[in-house]
Amino acid sequence: MVNLKRLAVGVVFCLAPYWSGGALADSRTYALPELEEMALKTHPALKIAGAEISKSEADLRIARQYPNPEVEGLVSSQRAMEGGTYGSGFTVGLSQTLEWPGRRGKKQEAARFGINSARQKLTQEQINVRARCRELYYQVLADEQLVKIAAENLESAKTLLDIAEKRVRLGESRPIELVKARVEFFSLEREDGKAKTTLAGDRQVLQEFLGGGLPADFALSAEAKVVDPAVPLKRWQEAALASHPLLAAQEAQVRQAESNLGAERQAWVPEVTVKAFHIQDVDLHATGGGVSLPLPLWNRKEGEVAKAAAAQSQAKSELRLLKQDLETRLAAQYGLYATARRQVESFRSAILKEAAESLRVAQFSYEHGETSLLELLDSRRVYRGTEQDYQKALLDYRLARVELWRLAGGGVK
């Protein structure tokens, strides 16, 4: 009886073969930097941001263009005042509008700030894509560990079920122990199926995120460091305020609005149009030139200036609001990050060891007939739940760290 008990317990607590270890032996293994590089090459959000840069560069080319000259031609049938002679006459004119250099320079300056803003937004999109790639990567890693735990537990439960059947058949145990073993096996079988389904789904999501660039049997390499050194909240906030791409983009928009306002303030000064002409009539030949200047009597661009001033004020307010929002969200996310980090450290320093020790005591008690199979199974469930909770806490920590990194605009330098 005791020997069979020891054999059952020994098999239950031995690790089963690693899930899918042999099947993935020859598959390509990808590290996180490789996945990020793939995402940065294929993600459509980056192509959209790149198109915005091209549009801003086109705005600069437009601002650099000069107004086209205008050519005017007139043809007429004429009769001379003296002698009544008929003939044809024509007039040819050429005009060119001259933009004031100050306004032209402001328009080009505004366009350059627009390019800078678009480039900063592209940088932010790159950070967003990398953050999402990291989240999917960590999710798949967590799924793989949960599948491995489920497979090991199922294998142990199957072995325990076989031993329980044998003991009941030999009359060494009551039939109720076989019922308990079967219930445990079926429960773990369902957990194993759910874990595998979840893993397959998350692998597919990662595959689609990367544009189908991964082989069907791809594998992921785990990170060497589980927990990073703690960084205080103040450093995260300083890093965000110093180099966050969204702040830089908004600051460029403020400068762009200021340049547009300067251009509109100079727009009330009329632009001069220089003209040259040649006239050839029956009894007249003339060549000359002149200038054309609109009189700013009714329209002095007050509306355009007011609109540009409002846009400048709006851009400045949006910059202040963005800074406040970043500081608030960083503080809230840092709290989640710090809590998740403490939980992971607690699991690694104490909880996992305590659960293992509790299981060892339960095993010892069962071997010496002091506890029943039900109590042993309860201890096993606690240990299994602790392992699963640790993997979930580790995932929460990693996701909180990724979001903190994203909110800080690329992390602490």
C-alpha positions as CSV (number, residue, x, y, z in Angstrom):
1,M,0.0,0.0,0.0
2,V,2.7,2.5,1.0
3,N,4.9,1.6,-2.0
4,L,2.0,2.2,-4.3
5,K,1.3,5.5,-2.6
6,R,4.9,6.6,-3.0
7,L,4.9,5.6,-6.6
8,A,1.7,7.6,-7.3
9,V,3.0,10.7,-5.5
10,G,6.4,10.5,-7.2
11,V,4.8,10.3,-10.6
12,V,2.3,13.1,-9.9
13,F,5.0,15.5,-8.9
14,C,7.5,14.7,-11.6
15,L,7.6,17.1,-14.4
16,A,6.0,15.8,-17.6
17,P,7.9,16.2,-20.9
18,Y,7.9,19.8,-22.1
19,W,4.9,20.6,-24.3
20,S,5.7,20.7,-28.0
21,G,9.4,20.7,-27.3
22,G,10.2,18.1,-29.9
23,A,7.8,19.5,-32.5
24,L,9.4,23.0,-32.3
25,A,13.0,21.8,-32.2
26,D,13.6,22.6,-35.8
27,S,11.3,25.7,-36.0
28,R,12.7,29.3,-36.4
29,T,13.1,31.1,-33.0
30,Y,12.5,34.8,-33.0
31,A,13.6,37.3,-30.4
32,L,11.6,40.4,-29.6
33,P,13.9,42.8,-31.5
34,E,13.4,40.8,-34.7
35,L,9.7,41.0,-34.3
36,E,9.8,44.7,-33.7
37,E,11.9,45.2,-36.9
38,M,9.4,43.2,-38.9
39,A,6.5,45.2,-37.5
40,L,8.2,48.5,-38.4
41,K,8.6,47.4,-42.0
42,T,5.1,46.2,-42.6
43,H,2.6,47.9,-40.3
44,P,0.1,50.1,-42.3
45,A,0.0,52.8,-39.5
46,L,3.6,53.7,-40.3
47,K,2.8,54.0,-44.0
48,I,-0.1,56.4,-43.2
49,A,2.3,58.5,-41.0
50,G,4.9,58.5,-43.8
51,A,2.2,59.8,-46.2
52,E,1.5,62.6,-43.8
53,I,5.2,63.6,-44.0
54,S,5.0,63.6,-47.8
55,K,2.0,65.8,-47.7
56,S,3.8,68.3,-45.4
57,E,6.8,68.3,-47.7
58,A,4.5,69.0,-50.6
59,D,3.1,72.0,-48.6
60,L,6.7,73.4,-48.4
61,R,7.1,73.0,-52.2
62,I,3.8,74.9,-52.6
63,A,5.0,77.7,-50.3
64,R,8.2,78.0,-52.3
65,Q,6.4,78.4,-55.6
66,Y,6.2,81.8,-57.3
67,P,3.0,83.0,-58.9
68,N,2.8,82.4,-62.6
69,P,3.1,85.4,-64.9
70,E,0.1,86.3,-67.0
71,V,0.1,87.0,-70.7
72,E,-2.6,89.0,-72.4
73,G,-3.2,89.5,-76.1
74,L,-5.7,91.7,-78.0
75,V,-6.3,91.9,-81.8
76,S,-8.5,94.5,-83.5
77,S,-9.6,95.8,-86.9
78,Q,-8.8,99.5,-87.2
79,R,-9.2,102.5,-89.5
80,A,-6.8,105.4,-89.5
81,M,-8.1,108.8,-88.5
82,E,-6.6,110.3,-91.6
83,G,-7.1,108.8,-95.0
84,G,-9.5,106.2,-93.8
85,T,-7.1,103.3,-94.3
86,Y,-8.1,100.0,-92.7
87,G,-5.7,97.7,-91.0
88,S,-5.2,95.3,-88.0
89,G,-3.8,96.2,-84.7
90,F,-2.7,94.1,-81.6
91,T,-1.8,94.6,-78.0
92,V,0.5,92.2,-76.0
93,G,0.8,92.5,-72.3
94,L,2.8,90.6,-69.6
95,S,2.2,90.9,-65.8
96,Q,4.0,89.3,-62.8
97,T,2.7,89.4,-59.2
98,L,5.5,89.9,-56.6
99,E,5.0,88.4,-53.2
100,W,6.4,90.3,-50.2
101,P,9.5,88.4,-48.9
102,G,8.4,88.6,-45.3
103,R,5.0,86.8,-45.9
104,R,6.7,84.3,-48.2
105,G,9.3,83.5,-45.6
106,K,6.6,83.0,-42.9
107,K,4.6,80.6,-45.2
108,Q,7.7,78.5,-45.8
109,E,8.6,78.6,-42.1
110,A,5.1,77.3,-41.2
111,A,5.5,74.5,-43.8
112,R,8.8,73.4,-42.3
113,F,7.3,73.2,-38.8
114,G,4.5,71.1,-40.4
115,I,7.1,68.7,-41.7
116,N,8.7,68.5,-38.2
117,S,5.4,67.8,-36.6
118,A,4.6,65.0,-39.1
119,R,8.0,63.4,-38.4
120,Q,7.4,63.4,-34.7
121,K,4.1,61.8,-35.2
122,L,5.7,59.1,-37.3
123,T,8.1,58.5,-34.3
124,Q,5.1,58.1,-32.0
125,E,3.5,55.7,-34.4
126,Q,6.7,53.6,-34.4
127,I,6.6,53.6,-30.6
128,N,2.9,52.5,-30.7
129,V,3.7,49.7,-33.1
130,R,6.7,48.5,-31.0
131,A,4.5,48.6,-27.8
132,R,1.8,46.5,-29.4
133,C,4.3,44.1,-30.8
134,R,5.7,43.7,-27.3
135,E,2.3,43.1,-25.8
136,L,1.5,40.3,-28.2
137,Y,5.0,38.8,-27.7
138,Y,4.5,38.7,-23.9
139,Q,1.0,37.3,-24.3
140,V,2.2,34.4,-26.4
141,L,5.0,33.7,-24.0
142,A,2.6,33.6,-21.1
143,D,0.2,31.4,-23.0
144,E,3.1,28.9,-23.7
145,Q,4.0,28.7,-20.1
146,L,0.3,28.1,-19.1
147,V,0.0,25.4,-21.8
148,K,3.2,23.8,-20.4
149,I,1.8,23.8,-16.9
150,A,-1.5,22.5,-18.0
151,A,0.2,19.7,-20.0
152,E,2.3,18.7,-17.0
153,N,-0.6,18.7,-14.7
154,L,-2.7,16.6,-17.2
155,E,0.1,14.0,-17.5
156,S,0.4,13.7,-13.8
157,A,-3.4,13.4,-13.4
158,K,-3.4,10.7,-16.0
159,T,-0.7,8.7,-14.2
160,L,-2.5,9.2,-10.9
161,L,-5.8,8.0,-12.5
162,D,-4.1,4.8,-13.8
163,I,-2.7,4.1,-10.4
164,A,-6.1,4.7,-8.7
165,E,-7.8,2.3,-11.1
166,K,-5.2,-0.3,-10.3
167,R,-5.5,0.2,-6.5
168,V,-9.3,0.0,-6.6
169,R,-9.1,-3.1,-8.8
170,L,-6.8,-4.8,-6.2
171,G,-9.0,-3.7,-3.3
172,E,-6.3,-1.4,-1.8
173,S,-8.4,1.8,-2.1
174,R,-12.0,2.7,-1.9
175,P,-13.9,3.4,-5.2
176,I,-14.5,7.0,-4.1
177,E,-10.8,7.6,-4.7
178,L,-11.1,6.5,-8.3
179,V,-14.1,8.9,-8.7
180,K,-12.0,11.8,-7.3
181,A,-9.1,10.9,-9.6
182,R,-11.4,10.8,-12.7
183,V,-12.9,14.2,-11.8
184,E,-9.5,15.7,-11.4
185,F,-8.3,14.3,-14.7
186,F,-11.4,15.6,-16.6
187,S,-11.0,19.0,-15.0
188,L,-7.4,19.2,-16.0
189,E,-8.2,18.0,-19.5
190,R,-10.6,20.9,-20.0
191,E,-7.9,23.3,-18.7
192,D,-5.4,21.9,-21.1
193,G,-7.8,22.3,-24.1
194,K,-8.6,25.9,-23.1
195,A,-4.9,26.8,-22.7
196,K,-4.0,25.4,-26.1
197,T,-6.9,27.2,-27.8
198,T,-5.9,30.5,-26.2
199,L,-2.3,30.0,-27.3
200,A,-3.4,29.2,-30.9
201,G,-5.5,32.3,-31.0
202,D,-2.9,34.6,-29.7
203,R,-0.3,33.2,-32.0
204,Q,-2.6,34.0,-34.9
205,V,-3.1,37.5,-33.7
206,L,0.7,38.0,-33.6
207,Q,1.0,36.5,-37.1
208,E,-1.6,38.9,-38.5
209,F,0.0,41.9,-36.7
210,L,3.2,41.1,-38.5
211,G,1.5,40.8,-41.9
212,G,1.9,37.0,-42.1
213,G,5.7,37.2,-42.1
214,L,6.2,34.4,-39.6
215,P,6.3,30.7,-40.4
216,A,3.4,28.6,-39.1
217,D,5.7,26.8,-36.6
218,F,7.5,29.9,-35.3
219,A,8.9,29.9,-31.7
220,L,9.7,32.8,-29.4
221,S,12.8,33.2,-27.3
222,A,12.1,34.3,-23.7
223,E,13.6,37.3,-22.1
224,A,16.7,36.8,-19.9
225,K,15.6,39.4,-17.3
226,V,12.3,38.8,-15.6
227,V,12.2,42.0,-13.5
228,D,13.9,45.2,-14.5
229,P,15.6,47.5,-11.9
230,A,13.0,49.9,-10.4
231,V,13.0,53.5,-11.9
232,P,11.3,56.2,-9.9
233,L,8.3,58.0,-11.3
234,K,10.0,61.3,-11.5
235,R,12.5,60.0,-14.0
236,W,9.8,58.7,-16.2
237,Q,8.0,62.0,-16.2
238,E,11.2,63.9,-16.9
239,A,11.9,61.6,-19.8
240,A,8.4,62.2,-21.2
241,L,8.5,65.9,-20.9
242,A,12.0,66.1,-22.4
243,S,11.6,64.0,-25.5
244,H,8.1,62.7,-26.0
245,P,7.3,62.7,-29.7
246,L,3.7,63.9,-29.2
247,L,4.9,66.9,-27.2
248,A,7.5,67.7,-29.8
249,A,4.9,67.4,-32.5
250,Q,2.5,69.7,-30.7
251,E,5.3,72.2,-30.0
252,A,6.0,72.2,-33.8
253,Q,2.3,72.8,-34.4
254,V,2.5,75.8,-32.0
255,R,5.4,77.2,-34.0
256,Q,3.6,76.5,-37.2
257,A,0.5,78.4,-35.9
258,E,2.8,81.4,-34.9
259,S,4.3,81.5,-38.4
260,N,0.8,81.3,-40.0
261,L,-0.3,84.2,-37.8
262,G,2.8,86.2,-38.9
263,A,2.0,85.5,-42.5
264,E,-1.6,86.6,-42.1
265,R,-0.6,89.8,-40.3
266,Q,1.5,90.8,-43.4
267,A,-1.2,89.7,-45.8
268,W,-3.1,93.0,-45.6
269,V,-0.2,94.7,-47.4
270,P,-1.2,94.5,-51.0
271,E,1.0,92.6,-53.4
272,V,2.4,94.5,-56.4
273,T,1.8,93.3,-59.9
274,V,4.4,94.5,-62.5
275,K,3.2,94.9,-66.1
276,A,4.9,95.3,-69.5
277,F,3.0,95.9,-72.8
278,H,3.5,96.5,-76.5
279,I,0.8,98.1,-78.7
280,Q,0.9,98.2,-82.5
281,D,-2.0,99.9,-84.2
282,V,-2.5,101.4,-87.7
283,D,-1.0,104.7,-86.7
284,L,0.5,103.9,-83.2
285,H,3.4,101.9,-82.0
286,A,4.0,101.9,-78.2
287,T,5.9,99.9,-75.6
288,G,5.7,100.5,-71.9
289,G,5.2,99.2,-68.4
290,G,3.4,99.8,-65.1
291,V,2.4,98.5,-61.8
292,S,-0.9,97.4,-60.3
293,L,-1.6,97.7,-56.6
294,P,-4.9,96.7,-54.8
295,L,-6.2,99.3,-52.3
296,P,-6.9,97.7,-48.9
297,L,-9.9,99.7,-48.2
298,W,-12.6,97.2,-47.5
299,N,-10.7,94.1,-46.7
300,R,-7.7,94.4,-44.3
301,K,-7.6,90.6,-43.5
302,E,-8.9,91.1,-40.0
303,G,-10.9,87.9,-40.2
304,E,-7.9,85.9,-41.4
305,V,-5.7,87.3,-38.7
306,A,-8.3,86.6,-36.0
307,K,-8.6,83.0,-37.2
308,A,-4.9,82.5,-37.2
309,A,-4.6,84.0,-33.7
310,A,-7.3,81.6,-32.5
311,A,-5.5,78.7,-34.0
312,Q,-2.3,79.7,-32.3
313,S,-4.1,80.0,-28.9
314,Q,-5.7,76.6,-29.5
315,A,-2.4,75.0,-30.3
316,K,-0.8,76.4,-27.1
317,S,-3.7,75.2,-25.0
318,E,-3.5,71.7,-26.5
319,L,0.2,71.6,-25.7
320,R,-0.5,72.4,-22.0
321,L,-3.4,69.9,-21.9
322,L,-1.2,67.2,-23.5
323,K,1.5,67.8,-20.8
324,Q,-1.0,67.5,-18.0
325,D,-2.6,64.4,-19.5
326,L,0.8,62.7,-19.9
327,E,1.8,63.4,-16.3
328,T,-1.5,62.2,-15.0
329,R,-1.5,59.0,-17.1
330,L,2.1,58.3,-16.2
331,A,1.4,58.6,-12.5
332,A,-1.6,56.2,-12.8
333,Q,0.3,53.7,-15.0
334,Y,3.3,53.8,-12.7
335,G,1.1,52.8,-9.8
336,L,-0.1,49.7,-11.8
337,Y,3.5,49.0,-12.8
338,A,4.8,49.2,-9.3
339,T,2.0,47.0,-7.9
340,A,2.6,44.4,-10.6
341,R,6.3,44.5,-10.0
342,R,5.9,43.9,-6.3
343,Q,3.6,41.0,-6.9
344,V,6.1,39.3,-9.2
345,E,8.9,39.8,-6.7
346,S,6.6,38.3,-3.9
347,F,5.9,35.2,-6.0
348,R,9.6,34.7,-6.8
349,S,10.9,35.4,-3.3
350,A,8.3,33.7,-1.1
351,I,5.0,32.5,-2.5
352,L,6.3,29.9,-5.0
353,K,8.6,28.5,-2.4
354,E,5.9,28.4,0.2
355,A,3.5,26.6,-2.2
356,A,6.2,24.1,-3.0
357,E,6.9,23.5,0.7
358,S,3.2,23.0,1.4
359,L,3.0,20.5,-1.4
360,R,6.0,18.7,0.0
361,V,4.4,18.4,3.4
362,A,1.1,17.2,1.8
363,Q,3.1,14.5,-0.1
364,F,4.9,13.4,3.1
365,S,1.6,13.2,5.0
366,Y,0.0,11.2,2.3
367,E,2.9,8.7,2.1
368,H,2.5,8.1,5.8
369,G,-1.2,7.7,5.7
370,E,-2.0,10.9,7.6
371,T,-4.0,12.5,4.8
372,S,-6.4,11.3,2.1
373,L,-6.1,11.5,-1.7
374,L,-8.6,14.4,-1.7
375,E,-6.3,16.4,0.6
376,L,-3.4,15.6,-1.6
377,L,-5.3,16.8,-4.7
378,D,-6.3,20.0,-2.9
379,S,-2.6,20.7,-2.2
380,R,-1.8,20.0,-5.8
381,R,-4.5,22.4,-6.9
382,V,-3.1,25.1,-4.7
383,Y,0.4,24.6,-6.1
384,R,-0.9,24.5,-9.7
385,G,-2.9,27.6,-9.1
386,T,0.1,29.4,-7.6
387,E,2.1,28.6,-10.7
388,Q,-0.6,29.9,-13.0
389,D,-1.1,33.0,-10.9
390,Y,2.6,33.7,-11.1
391,Q,2.5,33.5,-14.9
392,K,-0.5,35.9,-15.0
393,A,1.2,38.3,-12.5
394,L,4.4,38.2,-14.7
395,L,2.3,39.0,-17.8
396,D,0.5,41.9,-16.0
397,Y,3.9,43.3,-15.0
398,R,5.3,43.1,-18.5
399,L,2.2,44.7,-20.0
400,A,2.3,47.5,-17.4
401,R,5.9,48.1,-18.2
402,V,5.3,48.3,-21.9
403,E,2.4,50.8,-21.4
404,L,4.6,52.9,-19.1
405,W,7.4,52.8,-21.7
406,R,4.9,53.9,-24.4
407,L,3.5,56.7,-22.3
408,A,7.0,58.0,-21.6
409,G,7.6,58.3,-25.3
410,G,10.2,55.5,-25.5
411,G,11.2,55.1,-21.9
412,V,14.0,56.5,-19.7
413,K,17.1,57.2,-21.7
